[in-house]
Amino acid sequence: MQPDAIRVLVVDDEPDSYAIINLMLSRQHEHPVEICLHAIDLSQAQSLIQRWHPDWIIVDLDLTEAHGFSIVELLSDGDHVELTFITAHEPEAADILVFSEMHLLQKPLNKKALMDLLDDIRNHQAYQDKYIRLKTFKHNIIQSQDLPLLAVPAQQSWKSFSMSEILYISHQEGLALLGLHDTRLLTEKSFQDYLRLFTRQTGFIQIHPQHVVQSIHISDVDTDRLEIIMNNGITLPVSAHKLQTLLRMLS
């Protein structure tokens, strides 16, 4: 066994799905897999998790006796396990997973998508505080009425922030710079990735090609200078064609 080989657990009540994943993983040699386990339900999954401590769990959302998200009930808050979900029927589940940097794969499974995901897991293997993604995911599915928590890759580690803490997102050399109340954090996510995520959230607006802001954190708008002042004192430019949209949002 290679020392960096990973243990995979597939939780799916369709044997063909497990067989396909197992075959795909066994036929690639770039990222060694020690073992690919199979559980048909959460009870079997619990036993295998306790015995084998898998590094990567792939869960079907459409289990017969439970929703796949229930897998989190089997995991402790400190677990560093990678979670991936698969589905034939619930593509909208990706909307909640994106906040925790977790992935949803559509059935029928695509080998390239699975291998890309394995590459991503390997690229983040050395990151500190990997438990944060599971923590944010648990919060977002249990405390669904609260603003979601966001898992952020930065400085070879994972960090967590409530969406309410984020004043603005700016473009810096292609990456996303998060503006918080008392600091700024350069993430390892592209600005375009966060642009798509944040502009779909109520209260966020793109005011400039390089800036997205959360409107509740704007303290003043200077219409003559085409600038806004955030409530932490940071000044950001506003594009002329965005000014009226911003003023209507604030009125």
ChimeraX attribute file (.defattr): number of C-alpha atoms within 10 A of each C-alpha:
attribute: neighborCount
match mode: 1-to-1
recipient: residues
	/A:1	9
	/A:2	9
	/A:3	7
	/A:4	11
	/A:5	13
	/A:6	17
	/A:7	17
	/A:8	24
	/A:9	24
	/A:10	27
	/A:11	27
	/A:12	25
	/A:13	19
	/A:14	14
	/A:15	13
	/A:16	10
	/A:17	19
	/A:18	21
	/A:19	14
	/A:20	15
	/A:21	18
	/A:22	19
	/A:23	13
	/A:24	16
	/A:25	21
	/A:26	15
	/A:27	8
	/A:28	11
	/A:29	8
	/A:30	10
	/A:31	16
	/A:32	16
	/A:33	18
	/A:34	16
	/A:35	17
	/A:36	20
	/A:37	18
	/A:38	22
	/A:39	21
	/A:40	19
	/A:41	20
	/A:42	22
	/A:43	11
	/A:44	12
	/A:45	22
	/A:46	16
	/A:47	13
	/A:48	16
	/A:49	17
	/A:50	11
	/A:51	9
	/A:52	13
	/A:53	17
	/A:54	21
	/A:55	18
	/A:56	19
	/A:57	23
	/A:58	23
	/A:59	28
	/A:60	29
	/A:61	23
	/A:62	19
	/A:63	19
	/A:64	13
	/A:65	10
	/A:66	13
	/A:67	13
	/A:68	21
	/A:69	18
	/A:70	15
	/A:71	21
	/A:72	15
	/A:73	11
	/A:74	14
	/A:75	16
	/A:76	12
	/A:77	15
	/A:78	12
	/A:79	16
	/A:80	20
	/A:81	18
	/A:82	19
	/A:83	22
	/A:84	20
	/A:85	22
	/A:86	25
	/A:87	20
	/A:88	13
	/A:89	11
	/A:90	12
	/A:91	13
	/A:92	9
	/A:93	16
	/A:94	15
	/A:95	11
	/A:96	16
	/A:97	21
	/A:98	15
	/A:99	20
	/A:100	22
	/A:101	18
	/A:102	18
	/A:103	19
	/A:104	23
	/A:105	19
	/A:106	16
	/A:107	13
	/A:108	11
	/A:109	16
	/A:110	13
	/A:111	14
	/A:112	10
	/A:113	12
	/A:114	16
	/A:115	16
	/A:116	11
	/A:117	17
	/A:118	15
	/A:119	14
	/A:120	11
	/A:121	15
	/A:122	14
	/A:123	10
	/A:124	14
	/A:125	14
	/A:126	11
	/A:127	14
	/A:128	16
	/A:129	15
	/A:130	21
	/A:131	18
	/A:132	23
	/A:133	29
	/A:134	24
	/A:135	20
	/A:136	24
	/A:137	24
	/A:138	20
	/A:139	16
	/A:140	20
	/A:141	16
	/A:142	10
	/A:143	12
	/A:144	11
	/A:145	8
	/A:146	13
	/A:147	13
	/A:148	20
	/A:149	23
	/A:150	23
	/A:151	24
	/A:152	22
	/A:153	20
	/A:154	15
	/A:155	13
	/A:156	14
	/A:157	16
	/A:158	18
	/A:159	19
	/A:160	17
	/A:161	14
	/A:162	13
	/A:163	16
	/A:164	14
	/A:165	15
	/A:166	18
	/A:167	23
	/A:168	26
	/A:169	26
	/A:170	24
	/A:171	19
	/A:172	14
	/A:173	9
	/A:174	13
	/A:175	18
	/A:176	24
	/A:177	22
	/A:178	23
	/A:179	21
	/A:180	16
	/A:181	16
	/A:182	7
	/A:183	8
	/A:184	15
	/A:185	14
	/A:186	18
	/A:187	20
	/A:188	16
	/A:189	15
	/A:190	15
	/A:191	23
	/A:192	14
	/A:193	11
	/A:194	19
	/A:195	21
	/A:196	10
	/A:197	14
	/A:198	20
	/A:199	15
	/A:200	11
	/A:201	12
	/A:202	9
	/A:203	14
	/A:204	21
	/A:205	21
	/A:206	21
	/A:207	21
	/A:208	17
	/A:209	12
	/A:210	19
	/A:211	21
	/A:212	25
	/A:213	25
	/A:214	22
	/A:215	18
	/A:216	14
	/A:217	18
	/A:218	19
	/A:219	13
	/A:220	14
	/A:221	20
	/A:222	13
	/A:223	13
	/A:224	6
	/A:225	10
	/A:226	14
	/A:227	18
	/A:228	21
	/A:229	16
	/A:230	22
	/A:231	14
	/A:232	15
	/A:233	12
	/A:234	14
	/A:235	15
	/A:236	19
	/A:237	17
	/A:238	23
	/A:239	15
	/A:240	14
	/A:241	10
	/A:242	14
	/A:243	19
	/A:244	12
	/A:245	13
	/A:246	16
	/A:247	12
	/A:248	8
	/A:249	13
	/A:250	13
	/A:251	5
